[in-house]
Amino acid sequence: MKPILTYLGVTGSLLLITVSGGYGAPLNIDEFISNASIRYEKTFTIDAPIELWNRMLDNPVLVGKLWDLYNFIPQYRVTAKGAGVHILDPTGIEGDLVEIHSDVFTRIFYGSGNMNNWHIPLSLKGKALFLIKQTADEGQVTVILSIFGEGGDTVVTRLLLKAVSPLLTYYINRRVTRNLADFEKIVDDIVHKPEKIRPMMSGRFLIDFERLLKTNG
């Protein structure tokens, strides 16, 4: 069951309060954001109707399959796990992601995982919030993606995270920017050339892909 959520949207940012955050532990989103050591925000545009975009957000396993079929790098592996998904990134990032709030214009995902990447001078284990605030206009969606990494549960951890925060933010921005460039190719084919993708699908993925193409709800 998704949490009871109260939020106030102010120029693309969110003030949030929740009574349950998934993973069996209470989560106060407002507190999590206030204490975050890692903060990142990026605005981008998706050239697709918001209904289609939201159906993609609803089915990360299908999106992971599409990413795999296009042979984009890195070769993410996305599999269903409980109420969410498990994501394996061969560059050294692995974790679980669950959606804790969903409406037409707002999505919130809560993640828990590990990072052991040569770009980062230490191994990290922790949780993160991914907030998606979006608006629709004439077949396009303007998306504000905000990422918050937890502040750490000890003084030493907090100091380490603060020290590597600029490096992590740089790495996140580079990854998001590169992934979006490839992701736009998938979205363009879904919108304009679905017949290119359809023959590559079978079984459950084909059924989900046909649902993705529906023009209504």
Beta strands, then each sheet from edge to edge (+ up, - down):
strand 1: 5-10
strand 2: 13-18
strand 3: 38-46
strand 4: 77-81
strand 5: 84-89
strand 6: 93-102
strand 7: 106-115
strand 8: 124-137
strand 9: 140-149
sheet 1: 1+ 2-
sheet 2: 3+ 9- 8+ 7- 6+ 5- 4+
end
